[in-house]
Amino acid sequence: METLKDKCVLLTGATGGIGSKLLPLLHYAGARVFITGRNQEKLAALSASLKLPAQQMFVADISQQEEVTALKNVFFFCI
Ligand SMILES: NC(=O)c1ccc[n+]([C@@H]2O[C@H](COP(=O)([O-])OP(=O)(O)OC[C@H]3O[C@@H](n4cnc5c(N)ncnc54)[C@H](OP(=O)(O)O)[C@@H]3O)[C@@H](O)[C@H]2O)c1
């Protein structure tokens, strides 16, 4: 069966109701989860709770094309 071990996952809305529940499931399944949202404090707290590497956290507003492009450019180094 395909596993998530070492797969790169970009989780938008990571600090929200769905995202914050999905994050530990993906993390403990072995995925490298990149988290994003607009609020730096909420992202930092979530990231710290799982000791994610700093480079897997991005503050971005995905309603803004240039921020999505920047996010894509960083994330593509993972995959
Ligand atoms: N809950 C449900 O049962 C359900 C069912 C079907 C569909 N949905 C949909 O699934 C999505 C997530 O649901 P949820 O309950 O987890 O919502 P939520 O608790 O309101 O969380 C929304 C998340 O999206 C982030 N976000 C909002 N606008 C953003 C933007 N412009 N750029 C980047 N990040 C943004 C928020 O973080 P920041 O505010 O820090 O940016 C937060 O992490 C929503 O679109 C919802 O309509 C939910």
The ligand as an ORCA input file, in Angstrom:
! r2SCAN-3c Opt
* xyz 0 1
  N     -15.937     22.481      8.596
  C     -16.684     21.797      7.723
  O     -17.496     20.924      8.093
  C     -16.555     22.043      6.256
  C     -17.282     21.252      5.384
  C     -17.109     21.436      4.005
  C     -16.257     22.423      3.538
  N     -15.580     23.211      4.419
  C     -14.676     24.208      3.900
  O     -13.342     23.804      4.167
  C     -12.549     24.968      4.422
  C     -11.873     24.856      5.796
  O     -12.887     24.671      6.803
  P     -12.538     24.921      8.338
  O     -13.750     24.539      9.113
  O     -11.229     24.285      8.674
  O     -12.403     26.534      8.347
  P     -11.732     27.492      9.432
  O     -11.695     26.840     10.774
  O     -12.402     28.819      9.282
  O     -10.225     27.620      8.943
  C      -9.889     28.332      7.788
  C      -8.383     28.236      7.594
  O      -8.045     28.839      6.369
  C      -7.074     29.893      6.605
  N      -7.371     30.951      5.649
  C      -8.535     31.625      5.481
  N      -8.416     32.532      4.496
  C      -7.135     32.412      4.019
  C      -6.408     33.085      2.996
  N      -6.946     34.057      2.254
  N      -5.106     32.716      2.774
  C      -4.528     31.730      3.526
  N      -5.190     31.060      4.497
  C      -6.477     31.404      4.741
  C      -7.288     30.286      8.067
  O      -6.102     30.797      8.660
  P      -5.807     32.409      8.746
  O      -7.085     33.058      9.152
  O      -4.697     32.542      9.732
  O      -5.376     32.789      7.367
  C      -7.580     28.916      8.688
  O      -6.375     28.193      8.886
  C     -13.501     26.182      4.337
  O     -13.406     26.708      3.030
  C     -14.845     25.569      4.555
  O     -15.863     26.329      3.927
  C     -15.700     23.021      5.757
*
